């Protein structure tokens, strides 16, 4: 039984997610960040935003949780990961998350520095990407 996304190679992790067969038990906050890191490295930040939005919406819809999807949170998360990647010296996601633990442990506060309103529970934020009103992303 797999208990963590680290039990999968980057390629297997990305492929299983894209195909909608990734075990939801291992798809936690950190694996969302890993997905963003992988896609930014592979496709660049703009394509990563598009891919992750499309794939994550399909994934959660397949699981019957499409109503929980939040487009602003998804795009903002990719932008936040990219912000730290620009400052990173890491060549693996494991090292990256050790280098910037705030992404894993203090993520909500990180996003609250950009948004003066609650993007986590906003119906508008769930449906469309809302630009930050406090601090722009890179």
Secondary structure, 3 states (H helix, E strand, C coil): CCCCHHHCCHHHHHHHHHCCCCCHHHCCHHHHHHHHHHHHHHHCHHHHHHHHHHHHHHHHHHCCCHHHCCHHHHHHHHHHHHHHHCCCCCCCHHHHHHHCCHHHHCHHHHHHCCCCCCCCCCHHHHHCCCCCCCCCCC
